[in-house]
Amino acid sequence: MGRSAERAPSRGRRWKIALTAVLGGVLAAFLGTEALHRLAFARPELNLGSLGPWIRDPSAYADGNNDDDHWKLVARLGGLAAMADAPNPDGTTGWTGLAVTPGTYAHQDESSIGERQLVLLYGDSFAACATPAEECFPALLEASDLGSRFAMLDYGVGGYGLDQSYLLLKSSIDRHAARRPIVIFSLLVESDFDRTTLAFRCWPKPRLRLEGEALALEPAPRLSPREYLKTHPISFPSYLWRRFLHQDSGFLRSARAGWRGDERREELKHRLNLGILAAVRAELEARELPYFFLVFHAEQGALKPWAPFREREQLLGDFCREHSVGLLDTREFLWAACAGDEALVARFYGRGSPLMGHHNLLGNRVCFEAMRQGILARAAGPGETPGAEPLGPADTSRVAEMAARGELDLLALQRRRATLLGRPALITTHGAGDAERVVETATPSRVCLRADTTGFTAADLELDGGARRFTGRLHLLAGAEQGCPEAPLHFTLLVDDRTLFEGVVPEEARPAILDVDLTGARNLRFVLRGQRGQGACGWAALSDPRLE
């Protein structure tokens, strides 16, 4: 008995064995889980079942507004598409997009300006537009009543931060400065300020740093994402530690923020972004160019400040007030378009590719009204040299009128190219589905338009100064007055965005005679709206229409 008791481990020794086993198990679990996370990103093609989306979430390990590692993880998961070169790589700006030539910074549309006053637009993808070109800001300006006086080159580039927008402006402005362009420098306040400390965002990008009060440039390395990731791998040693640091919970929230260095990084961003704003102002005022700043918003900040980015808005507003710089905010125009109803703001943003949360055509049209106000305020009269002085309160009356006319009411907006009266035309319909809304016939000679409870129809004919006169007879289609609701159809005729005829469509026996001078006009627009039900009730006709 004595020898057996001596061989039995003591209680203290048993605790040590148990503790060692537990710690070994914990370490094995940690190493195994860490290995699984590494494998998940190293081999994104592996099927991890329901664990896959949970593990392969770059936001769980890094903040896309602050960390290059977030975008490196995104690139790893993106496969070959994410490893492709940037559109037009450039050593100074990182990339220039498809419309701008690296090095010379020539814009592909320069030859279209002619003698008109040049407008330059700088910014990120909200300035560049995610819609088709005919729905973007240069085309909206061209089709507006300002199109005969002004023309725009859009230097907005997808993925840019405040730093890259500034670098592209600095690199390209002297190419156009002799024309004394009006410069619109735009910012997406919910993102552009935060991109300035990144050196990789989809592609390698330049980074600015402060040396005293001056900006110093760290150029973008001319590497593909694949090459960049080989020489600049993920910086953190443990996925699990990073997941702990970035968890969305109250547990050790303040301590984790300190370990991440949030306060230090915010202070750096604040000083750096102020330095960049000052540099933009200095470049433009040194050349005595008229300019203003324009604010875009993500959907969450469209009608009221989005809490995480409230300080960014305050920084910009304080800077513009301190230096008397003109500032227009698209939020005020979107508010007018929605009449303050937050439920309606979604109609101005698109989901799914290619829009991905950017403005759709309706959103572009509303934001263009902010640009329009700034352009007119900065347009020089005889002997004037307007610069950057404050612009005064936003004038949203045109947006309110658009909303009142029903042009911003419906989500389903469709546009297609056509030919009317021998001219290229753009047909705009709301909620039309597959139903035809504009029909031209030869016998009898007519252009017929349809509008009903689903929305209005518009036809924009491109004239480009090639027509002198339009004539025709406006009336309801035969039979449209029989058995139809008493609600009228309203017809509007506009020339270069100026209303020259507006009224109720009469019966065929008493047509309205149209005779319109088109000398020098660039655009002729027909708009039909009304709520008379379906079938023949919604049709109006332009009989014997002629362009001379």
Buried (B, 14 or more C-beta within 10 A) or exposed (E): EEEEEEEEEEEEEEEEEEEEEEEEEEEEEEEEBBEBBEEBBEEBEEEBEEEEEEBBEBEBBBBBBBBBBBBBBBBBBBEEEBBEBBBBBBEBBBBBBEBBEBEEBBBEBEEEBEEBBBBBBBBBBBBBBBBEEBBBBBBBBBBBBBBBBBBBBBBBBBBBBBBBBBBBBBBBBEBBBEBBBBBBBBBBBBBBBBBBBBBBBBBBBBBBBBEEEEBEEEBBBBBBBEBBBEEBEBEEEBBBBBBBBBEEEEEEEEEBEEEBEBEEBEEBBBEBBBBBBBBBBEBBBEBEBBBBBBBBBBBBBBBEBBEEBEBBBEBBBEBBEEEEBBBBBBBBBBBBBBEEEEEBBBBBBBEEEEBEBBBBBBBBBBBBBBBBBBBBBBBEEEEEEBBBEEBEEBBBEBBBEBBEBBBBBBEEBBBEEBEBBEBEBBBBBBBBEEEEBBEBEEEEBBBBBBBBEBBBBBBBBBBEEEBEEBBBBBBBBEEBBEEBEEEBBBBBBBBBEEEBBEEEBBEBEEBBEBEBEBEBBBBBBBBBBBBBBEEBBBBBBBBEBEBE
